[in-house]
Structure formats: C-alpha cells, structure tokens
Amino acid sequence: MDVQFVLMIIVFALALVYLGRIIYRSVAAKKDSCATGCGKCSADFSKVPDNKS
C-alpha cells in the first residue's frame, strides 16, 4: 500500500467521524431545545431589568 493511499483512508475516516459527530449532536444530544442549537431558547431573562417608563 502506498503512503498516500493510507493517508487518504485516514483523512476519509476522520471526515466520516466528524460528520457523524455533527449529526449525532444535532439529532440526539439536544431533544429539549430548538433545532438551531444556538442556546437563545434556554436563556434566563429573569435578572434583566424591565425598562418600562
């Protein structure tokens, strides 16, 4: 086997792991939050002062 072929297989495997991790985190890890995953849905606004005049 060539060194280039082995490196290509390693890079391809790492890309698959990376994509699998992204898919896993977006589907299974956060079922109770919104689909964007930005965290704004779970922000705590209870300590923000009310600016009503």
CHARMM-style PDB file with segment names, atoms N, HN, CA, C and O in Angstrom:
ATOM      1  N   MET     1       0.836  -1.189   0.000  1.00  0.00      PROA
ATOM      2  CA  MET     1       0.000   0.000   0.000  1.00  0.00      PROA
ATOM      3  C   MET     1       0.873   1.243   0.000  1.00  0.00      PROA
ATOM      4  O   MET     1       1.898   1.309   0.679  1.00  0.00      PROA
ATOM      5  N   ASP     2       0.452   2.199  -0.758  1.00  0.00      PROA
ATOM      6  HN  ASP     2      -0.381   2.146  -1.310  1.00  0.00      PROA
ATOM      7  CA  ASP     2       1.165   3.470  -0.798  1.00  0.00      PROA
ATOM      8  C   ASP     2       0.892   4.285   0.467  1.00  0.00      PROA
ATOM      9  O   ASP     2      -0.120   4.099   1.144  1.00  0.00      PROA
ATOM     10  N   VAL     3       1.797   5.166   0.756  1.00  0.00      PROA
ATOM     11  HN  VAL     3       2.618   5.317   0.206  1.00  0.00      PROA
ATOM     12  CA  VAL     3       1.615   6.067   1.892  1.00  0.00      PROA
ATOM     13  C   VAL     3       0.460   7.027   1.602  1.00  0.00      PROA
ATOM     14  O   VAL     3      -0.306   7.360   2.506  1.00  0.00      PROA
ATOM     15  N   GLN     4       0.328   7.468   0.370  1.00  0.00      PROA
ATOM     16  HN  GLN     4       0.950   7.198  -0.365  1.00  0.00      PROA
ATOM     17  CA  GLN     4      -0.750   8.385   0.010  1.00  0.00      PROA
ATOM     18  C   GLN     4      -2.114   7.720   0.173  1.00  0.00      PROA
ATOM     19  O   GLN     4      -3.069   8.360   0.612  1.00  0.00      PROA
ATOM     20  N   PHE     5      -2.205   6.453  -0.174  1.00  0.00      PROA
ATOM     21  HN  PHE     5      -1.429   5.934  -0.531  1.00  0.00      PROA
ATOM     22  CA  PHE     5      -3.466   5.733  -0.029  1.00  0.00      PROA
ATOM     23  C   PHE     5      -3.852   5.594   1.440  1.00  0.00      PROA
ATOM     24  O   PHE     5      -5.018   5.766   1.796  1.00  0.00      PROA
ATOM     25  N   VAL     6      -2.896   5.290   2.276  1.00  0.00      PROA
ATOM     26  HN  VAL     6      -1.949   5.150   1.987  1.00  0.00      PROA
ATOM     27  CA  VAL     6      -3.154   5.159   3.713  1.00  0.00      PROA
ATOM     28  C   VAL     6      -3.582   6.507   4.292  1.00  0.00      PROA
ATOM     29  O   VAL     6      -4.521   6.572   5.086  1.00  0.00      PROA
ATOM     30  N   LEU     7      -2.903   7.573   3.899  1.00  0.00      PROA
ATOM     31  HN  LEU     7      -2.141   7.520   3.254  1.00  0.00      PROA
ATOM     32  CA  LEU     7      -3.277   8.904   4.376  1.00  0.00      PROA
ATOM     33  C   LEU     7      -4.668   9.291   3.892  1.00  0.00      PROA
ATOM     34  O   LEU     7      -5.424   9.923   4.630  1.00  0.00      PROA
ATOM     35  N   MET     8      -5.015   8.923   2.671  1.00  0.00      PROA
ATOM     36  HN  MET     8      -4.402   8.410   2.072  1.00  0.00      PROA
ATOM     37  CA  MET     8      -6.338   9.210   2.143  1.00  0.00      PROA
ATOM     38  C   MET     8      -7.408   8.478   2.944  1.00  0.00      PROA
ATOM     39  O   MET     8      -8.455   9.052   3.244  1.00  0.00      PROA
ATOM     40  N   ILE     9      -7.161   7.233   3.290  1.00  0.00      PROA
ATOM     41  HN  ILE     9      -6.311   6.767   3.046  1.00  0.00      PROA
ATOM     42  CA  ILE     9      -8.109   6.462   4.095  1.00  0.00      PROA
ATOM     43  C   ILE     9      -8.262   7.088   5.484  1.00  0.00      PROA
ATOM     44  O   ILE     9      -9.374   7.162   6.007  1.00  0.00      PROA
ATOM     45  N   ILE    10      -7.181   7.528   6.072  1.00  0.00      PROA
ATOM     46  HN  ILE    10      -6.278   7.468   5.647  1.00  0.00      PROA
ATOM     47  CA  ILE    10      -7.236   8.154   7.398  1.00  0.00      PROA
ATOM     48  C   ILE    10      -8.029   9.456   7.343  1.00  0.00      PROA
ATOM     49  O   ILE    10      -8.865   9.702   8.213  1.00  0.00      PROA
ATOM     50  N   VAL    11      -7.783  10.285   6.347  1.00  0.00      PROA
ATOM     51  HN  VAL    11      -7.104  10.085   5.641  1.00  0.00      PROA
ATOM     52  CA  VAL    11      -8.499  11.555   6.210  1.00  0.00      PROA
ATOM     53  C   VAL    11      -9.986  11.295   5.970  1.00  0.00      PROA
ATOM     54  O   VAL    11     -10.832  11.984   6.539  1.00  0.00      PROA
ATOM     55  N   PHE    12     -10.308  10.315   5.140  1.00  0.00      PROA
ATOM     56  HN  PHE    12      -9.620   9.755   4.678  1.00  0.00      PROA
ATOM     57  CA  PHE    12     -11.700   9.967   4.869  1.00  0.00      PROA
ATOM     58  C   PHE    12     -12.390   9.471   6.138  1.00  0.00      PROA
ATOM     59  O   PHE    12     -13.532   9.843   6.408  1.00  0.00      PROA
ATOM     60  N   ALA    13     -11.716   8.646   6.907  1.00  0.00      PROA
ATOM     61  HN  ALA    13     -10.788   8.343   6.688  1.00  0.00      PROA
ATOM     62  CA  ALA    13     -12.292   8.138   8.150  1.00  0.00      PROA
ATOM     63  C   ALA    13     -12.519   9.269   9.157  1.00  0.00      PROA
ATOM     64  O   ALA    13     -13.537   9.290   9.849  1.00  0.00      PROA
ATOM     65  N   LEU    14     -11.581  10.201   9.238  1.00  0.00      PROA
ATOM     66  HN  LEU    14     -10.754  10.184   8.676  1.00  0.00      PROA
ATOM     67  CA  LEU    14     -11.750  11.343  10.137  1.00  0.00      PROA
ATOM     68  C   LEU    14     -12.913  12.226   9.700  1.00  0.00      PROA
ATOM     69  O   LEU    14     -13.641  12.754  10.540  1.00  0.00      PROA
ATOM     70  N   ALA    15     -13.092  12.390   8.388  1.00  0.00      PROA
ATOM     71  HN  ALA    15     -12.501  11.961   7.705  1.00  0.00      PROA
ATOM     72  CA  ALA    15     -14.218  13.168   7.885  1.00  0.00      PROA
ATOM     73  C   ALA    15     -15.539  12.494   8.231  1.00  0.00      PROA
ATOM     74  O   ALA    15     -16.500  13.173   8.591  1.00  0.00      PROA
ATOM     75  N   LEU    16     -15.601  11.177   8.127  1.00  0.00      PROA
ATOM     76  HN  LEU    16     -14.821  10.625   7.834  1.00  0.00      PROA
ATOM     77  CA  LEU    16     -16.819  10.457   8.499  1.00  0.00      PROA
ATOM     78  C   LEU    16     -17.117  10.589   9.988  1.00  0.00      PROA
ATOM     79  O   LEU    16     -18.273  10.748  10.378  1.00  0.00      PROA
ATOM     80  N   VAL    17     -16.094  10.525  10.810  1.00  0.00      PROA
ATOM     81  HN  VAL    17     -15.154  10.395  10.493  1.00  0.00      PROA
ATOM     82  CA  VAL    17     -16.276  10.691  12.253  1.00  0.00      PROA
ATOM     83  C   VAL    17     -16.785  12.093  12.556  1.00  0.00      PROA
ATOM     84  O   VAL    17     -17.681  12.264  13.383  1.00  0.00      PROA
ATOM     85  N   TYR    18     -16.223  13.094  11.894  1.00  0.00      PROA
ATOM     86  HN  TYR    18     -15.495  12.955  11.222  1.00  0.00      PROA
ATOM     87  CA  TYR    18     -16.636  14.477  12.095  1.00  0.00      PROA
ATOM     88  C   TYR    18     -18.099  14.679  11.695  1.00  0.00      PROA
ATOM     89  O   TYR    18     -18.862  15.292  12.441  1.00  0.00      PROA
ATOM     90  N   LEU    19     -18.490  14.178  10.544  1.00  0.00      PROA
ATOM     91  HN  LEU    19     -17.870  13.680   9.938  1.00  0.00      PROA
ATOM     92  CA  LEU    19     -19.869  14.301  10.100  1.00  0.00      PROA
ATOM     93  C   LEU    19     -20.823  13.527  11.015  1.00  0.00      PROA
ATOM     94  O   LEU    19     -21.921  13.996  11.314  1.00  0.00      PROA
ATOM     95  N   GLY    20     -20.408  12.366  11.448  1.00  0.00      PROA
ATOM     96  HN  GLY    20     -19.516  11.985  11.205  1.00  0.00      PROA
ATOM     97  CA  GLY    20     -21.224  11.599  12.384  1.00  0.00      PROA
ATOM     98  C   GLY    20     -21.431  12.323  13.695  1.00  0.00      PROA
ATOM     99  O   GLY    20     -22.516  12.275  14.275  1.00  0.00      PROA
ATOM    100  N   ARG    21     -20.396  12.992  14.162  1.00  0.00      PROA
ATOM    101  HN  ARG    21     -19.515  13.031  13.692  1.00  0.00      PROA
ATOM    102  CA  ARG    21     -20.489  13.760  15.405  1.00  0.00      PROA
ATOM    103  C   ARG    21     -21.449  14.930  15.240  1.00  0.00      PROA
ATOM    104  O   ARG    21     -22.239  15.206  16.143  1.00  0.00      PROA
ATOM    105  N   ILE    22     -21.398  15.617  14.116  1.00  0.00      PROA
ATOM    106  HN  ILE    22     -20.757  15.392  13.382  1.00  0.00      PROA
ATOM    107  CA  ILE    22     -22.307  16.729  13.862  1.00  0.00      PROA
ATOM    108  C   ILE    22     -23.752  16.234  13.817  1.00  0.00      PROA
ATOM    109  O   ILE    22     -24.640  16.845  14.412  1.00  0.00      PROA
ATOM    110  N   ILE    23     -23.983  15.146  13.124  1.00  0.00      PROA
ATOM    111  HN  ILE    23     -23.262  14.649  12.641  1.00  0.00      PROA
ATOM    112  CA  ILE    23     -25.335  14.603  13.016  1.00  0.00      PROA
ATOM    113  C   ILE    23     -25.831  14.138  14.379  1.00  0.00      PROA
ATOM    114  O   ILE    23     -26.981  14.391  14.738  1.00  0.00      PROA
ATOM    115  N   TYR    24     -24.987  13.468  15.132  1.00  0.00      PROA
ATOM    116  HN  TYR    24     -24.053  13.262  14.840  1.00  0.00      PROA
ATOM    117  CA  TYR    24     -25.385  12.988  16.459  1.00  0.00      PROA
ATOM    118  C   TYR    24     -25.747  14.145  17.380  1.00  0.00      PROA
ATOM    119  O   TYR    24     -26.754  14.091  18.086  1.00  0.00      PROA
ATOM    120  N   ARG    25     -24.923  15.193  17.373  1.00  0.00      PROA
ATOM    121  HN  ARG    25     -24.105  15.237  16.800  1.00  0.00      PROA
ATOM    122  CA  ARG    25     -25.180  16.327  18.251  1.00  0.00      PROA
ATOM    123  C   ARG    25     -26.439  17.078  17.860  1.00  0.00      PROA
ATOM    124  O   ARG    25     -27.129  17.607  18.731  1.00  0.00      PROA
ATOM    125  N   SER    26     -26.756  17.138  16.580  1.00  0.00      PROA
ATOM    126  HN  SER    26     -26.195  16.707  15.872  1.00  0.00      PROA
ATOM    127  CA  SER    26     -27.942  17.873  16.160  1.00  0.00      PROA
ATOM    128  C   SER    26     -29.222  17.069  16.350  1.00  0.00      PROA
ATOM    129  O   SER    26     -30.290  17.659  16.515  1.00  0.00      PROA
ATOM    130  N   VAL    27     -29.148  15.756  16.333  1.00  0.00      PROA
ATOM    131  HN  VAL    27     -28.280  15.276  16.199  1.00  0.00      PROA
ATOM    132  CA  VAL    27     -30.354  14.940  16.427  1.00  0.00      PROA
ATOM    133  C   VAL    27     -30.585  14.419  17.837  1.00  0.00      PROA
ATOM    134  O   VAL    27     -31.671  14.603  18.388  1.00  0.00      PROA
ATOM    135  N   ALA    28     -29.609  13.787  18.420  1.00  0.00      PROA
ATOM    136  HN  ALA    28     -28.727  13.638  17.972  1.00  0.00      PROA
ATOM    137  CA  ALA    28     -29.830  13.047  19.656  1.00  0.00      PROA
ATOM    138  C   ALA    28     -29.457  13.803  20.927  1.00  0.00      PROA
ATOM    139  O   ALA    28     -30.046  13.549  21.978  1.00  0.00      PROA
ATOM    140  N   ALA    29     -28.523  14.697  20.863  1.00  0.00      PROA
ATOM    141  HN  ALA    29     -28.045  14.903  20.009  1.00  0.00      PROA
ATOM    142  CA  ALA    29     -27.993  15.281  22.092  1.00  0.00      PROA
ATOM    143  C   ALA    29     -28.933  16.302  22.719  1.00  0.00      PROA
ATOM    144  O   ALA    29     -29.003  16.390  23.945  1.00  0.00      PROA
ATOM    145  N   LYS    30     -29.659  17.077  21.913  1.00  0.00      PROA
ATOM    146  HN  LYS    30     -29.602  17.005  20.917  1.00  0.00      PROA
ATOM    147  CA  LYS    30     -30.483  18.154  22.465  1.00  0.00      PROA
ATOM    148  C   LYS    30     -31.915  18.020  21.988  1.00  0.00      PROA
ATOM    149  O   LYS    30     -32.351  18.756  21.102  1.00  0.00      PROA
ATOM    150  N   LYS    31     -32.631  17.106  22.557  1.00  0.00      PROA
ATOM    151  HN  LYS    31     -32.277  16.509  23.277  1.00  0.00      PROA
ATOM    152  CA  LYS    31     -34.017  16.905  22.150  1.00  0.00      PROA
ATOM    153  C   LYS    31     -34.945  17.943  22.768  1.00  0.00      PROA
ATOM    154  O   LYS    31     -36.043  18.164  22.257  1.00  0.00      PROA
ATOM    155  N   ASP    32     -34.525  18.585  23.859  1.00  0.00      PROA
ATOM    156  HN  ASP    32     -33.633  18.405  24.274  1.00  0.00      PROA
ATOM    157  CA  ASP    32     -35.413  19.519  24.539  1.00  0.00      PROA
ATOM    158  C   ASP    32     -35.214  20.965  24.095  1.00  0.00      PROA
ATOM    159  O   ASP    32     -35.899  21.851  24.606  1.00  0.00      PROA
ATOM    160  N   SER    33     -34.317  21.229  23.179  1.00  0.00      PROA
ATOM    161  HN  SER    33     -33.760  20.509  22.765  1.00  0.00      PROA
ATOM    162  CA  SER    33     -34.106  22.596  22.725  1.00  0.00      PROA
ATOM    163  C   SER    33     -34.546  22.737  21.281  1.00  0.00      PROA
ATOM    164  O   SER    33     -34.980  21.767  20.660  1.00  0.00      PROA
ATOM    165  N   CYS    34     -34.434  23.936  20.749  1.00  0.00      PROA
ATOM    166  HN  CYS    34     -34.081  24.724  21.254  1.00  0.00      PROA
ATOM    167  CA  CYS    34     -34.861  24.175  19.375  1.00  0.00      PROA
ATOM    168  C   CYS    34     -33.837  23.600  18.388  1.00  0.00      PROA
ATOM    169  O   CYS    34     -32.784  23.109  18.795  1.00  0.00      PROA
ATOM    170  N   ALA    35     -34.146  23.662  17.126  1.00  0.00      PROA
ATOM    171  HN  ALA    35     -35.002  24.061  16.796  1.00  0.00      PROA
ATOM    172  CA  ALA    35     -33.338  22.997  16.111  1.00  0.00      PROA
ATOM    173  C   ALA    35     -32.033  23.719  15.790  1.00  0.00      PROA
ATOM    174  O   ALA    35     -31.111  23.109  15.249  1.00  0.00      PROA
ATOM    175  N   THR    36     -31.940  25.009  16.113  1.00  0.00      PROA
ATOM    176  HN  THR    36     -32.690  25.505  16.552  1.00  0.00      PROA
ATOM    177  CA  THR    36     -30.735  25.748  15.728  1.00  0.00      PROA
ATOM    178  C   THR    36     -29.549  25.431  16.618  1.00  0.00      PROA
ATOM    179  O   THR    36     -28.410  25.438  16.150  1.00  0.00      PROA
ATOM    180  N   GLY    37     -29.789  25.156  17.878  1.00  0.00      PROA
ATOM    181  HN  GLY    37     -30.714  25.150  18.257  1.00  0.00      PROA
ATOM    182  CA  GLY    37     -28.700  24.830  18.784  1.00  0.00      PROA
ATOM    183  C   GLY    37     -27.892  26.028  19.234  1.00  0.00      PROA
ATOM    184  O   GLY    37     -26.784  25.867  19.746  1.00  0.00      PROA
ATOM    185  N   CYS    38     -28.428  27.241  19.052  1.00  0.00      PROA
ATOM    186  HN  CYS    38     -29.328  27.373  18.636  1.00  0.00      PROA
ATOM    187  CA  CYS    38     -27.672  28.445  19.402  1.00  0.00      PROA
ATOM    188  C   CYS    38     -27.737  28.763  20.886  1.00  0.00      PROA
ATOM    189  O   CYS    38     -26.878  29.491  21.385  1.00  0.00      PROA
ATOM    190  N   GLY    39     -28.717  28.250  21.607  1.00  0.00      PROA
ATOM    191  HN  GLY    39     -29.414  27.659  21.202  1.00  0.00      PROA
ATOM    192  CA  GLY    39     -28.811  28.465  23.039  1.00  0.00      PROA
ATOM    193  C   GLY    39     -29.708  29.614  23.444  1.00  0.00      PROA
ATOM    194  O   GLY    39     -29.917  29.823  24.639  1.00  0.00      PROA
ATOM    195  N   LYS    40     -30.245  30.364  22.507  1.00  0.00      PROA
ATOM    196  HN  LYS    40     -30.076  30.194  21.536  1.00  0.00      PROA
ATOM    197  CA  LYS    40     -31.068  31.509  22.877  1.00  0.00      PROA
ATOM    198  C   LYS    40     -32.420  31.107  23.449  1.00  0.00      PROA
ATOM    199  O   LYS    40     -33.038  31.880  24.182  1.00  0.00      PROA
ATOM    200  N   CYS    41     -32.878  29.925  23.128  1.00  0.00      PROA
ATOM    201  HN  CYS    41     -32.376  29.297  22.533  1.00  0.00      PROA
ATOM    202  CA  CYS    41     -34.166  29.470  23.645  1.00  0.00      PROA
ATOM    203  C   CYS    41     -34.108  29.187  25.142  1.00  0.00      PROA
ATOM    204  O   CYS    41     -35.125  29.298  25.828  1.00  0.00      PROA
ATOM    205  N   SER    42     -32.973  28.834  25.645  1.00  0.00      PROA
ATOM    206  HN  SER    42     -32.147  28.744  25.088  1.00  0.00      PROA
ATOM    207  CA  SER    42     -32.852  28.498  27.057  1.00  0.00      PROA
ATOM    208  C   SER    42     -32.230  29.630  27.870  1.00  0.00      PROA
ATOM    209  O   SER    42     -31.772  29.403  28.990  1.00  0.00      PROA
ATOM    210  N   ALA    43     -32.208  30.842  27.325  1.00  0.00      PROA
ATOM    211  HN  ALA    43     -32.580  31.026  26.415  1.00  0.00      PROA
ATOM    212  CA  ALA    43     -31.632  31.979  28.032  1.00  0.00      PROA
ATOM    213  C   ALA    43     -32.520  32.362  29.205  1.00  0.00      PROA
ATOM    214  O   ALA    43     -33.746  32.308  29.114  1.00  0.00      PROA
ATOM    215  N   ASP    44     -31.891  32.749  30.301  1.00  0.00      PROA
ATOM    216  HN  ASP    44     -30.895  32.794  30.375  1.00  0.00      PROA
ATOM    217  CA  ASP    44     -32.613  33.166  31.510  1.00  0.00      PROA
ATOM    218  C   ASP    44     -32.687  34.690  31.547  1.00  0.00      PROA
ATOM    219  O   ASP    44     -31.680  35.361  31.772  1.00  0.00      PROA
ATOM    220  N   PHE    45     -33.876  35.226  31.324  1.00  0.00      PROA
ATOM    221  HN  PHE    45     -34.694  34.681  31.141  1.00  0.00      PROA
ATOM    222  CA  PHE    45     -34.065  36.676  31.317  1.00  0.00      PROA
ATOM    223  C   PHE    45     -34.655  37.185  32.625  1.00  0.00      PROA
ATOM    224  O   PHE    45     -35.124  38.323  32.673  1.00  0.00      PROA
ATOM    225  N   SER    46     -34.648  36.408  33.653  1.00  0.00      PROA
ATOM    226  HN  SER    46     -34.267  35.484  33.613  1.00  0.00      PROA
ATOM    227  CA  SER    46     -35.273  36.814  34.912  1.00  0.00      PROA
ATOM    228  C   SER    46     -34.500  37.933  35.615  1.00  0.00      PROA
ATOM    229  O   SER    46     -35.086  38.684  36.394  1.00  0.00      PROA
ATOM    230  N   LYS    47     -33.211  38.056  35.357  1.00  0.00      PROA
ATOM    231  HN  LYS    47     -32.735  37.445  34.724  1.00  0.00      PROA
ATOM    232  CA  LYS    47     -32.414  39.094  36.028  1.00  0.00      PROA
ATOM    233  C   LYS    47     -32.221  40.341  35.190  1.00  0.00      PROA
ATOM    234  O   LYS    47     -31.498  41.251  35.594  1.00  0.00      PROA
ATOM    235  N   VAL    48     -32.859  40.397  34.021  1.00  0.00      PROA
ATOM    236  HN  VAL    48     -33.446  39.658  33.693  1.00  0.00      PROA
ATOM    237  CA  VAL    48     -32.759  41.563  33.156  1.00  0.00      PROA
ATOM    238  C   VAL    48     -33.775  42.596  33.649  1.00  0.00      PROA
ATOM    239  O   VAL    48     -34.949  42.270  33.826  1.00  0.00      PROA
ATOM    240  N   PRO    49     -33.335  43.840  33.873  1.00  0.00      PROA
ATOM    241  CA  PRO    49     -34.282  44.844  34.378  1.00  0.00      PROA
ATOM    242  C   PRO    49     -35.309  45.218  33.305  1.00  0.00      PROA
ATOM    243  O   PRO    49     -35.023  45.201  32.107  1.00  0.00      PROA
ATOM    244  N   ASP    50     -36.487  45.548  33.766  1.00  0.00      PROA
ATOM    245  HN  ASP    50     -36.719  45.561  34.739  1.00  0.00      PROA
ATOM    246  CA  ASP    50     -37.563  45.942  32.872  1.00  0.00      PROA
ATOM    247  C   ASP    50     -37.450  47.456  32.626  1.00  0.00      PROA
ATOM    248  O   ASP    50     -37.405  48.222  33.588  1.00  0.00      PROA
ATOM    249  N   ASN    51     -37.405  47.893  31.395  1.00  0.00      PROA
ATOM    250  HN  ASN    51     -37.442  47.271  30.613  1.00  0.00      PROA
ATOM    251  CA  ASN    51     -37.196  49.294  31.053  1.00  0.00      PROA
ATOM    252  C   ASN    51     -38.494  50.023  30.735  1.00  0.00      PROA
ATOM    253  O   ASN    51     -38.493  50.951  29.926  1.00  0.00      PROA
ATOM    254  N   LYS    52     -39.583  49.627  31.346  1.00  0.00      PROA
ATOM    255  HN  LYS    52     -39.583  48.873  32.003  1.00  0.00      PROA
ATOM    256  CA  LYS    52     -40.852  50.318  31.121  1.00  0.00      PROA
ATOM    257  C   LYS    52     -40.840  51.627  31.884  1.00  0.00      PROA
ATOM    258  O   LYS    52     -40.448  51.668  33.050  1.00  0.00      PROA
ATOM    259  N   SER    53     -41.263  52.682  31.240  1.00  0.00      PROA
ATOM    260  HN  SER    53     -41.582  52.649  30.293  1.00  0.00      PROA
ATOM    261  CA  SER    53     -41.257  54.013  31.883  1.00  0.00      PROA
ATOM    262  C   SER    53     -42.490  54.276  32.686  1.00  0.00      PROA
ATOM    263  OT1 SER    53     -42.624  55.347  33.279  1.00  0.00      PROA
TER     264      SER     53
END
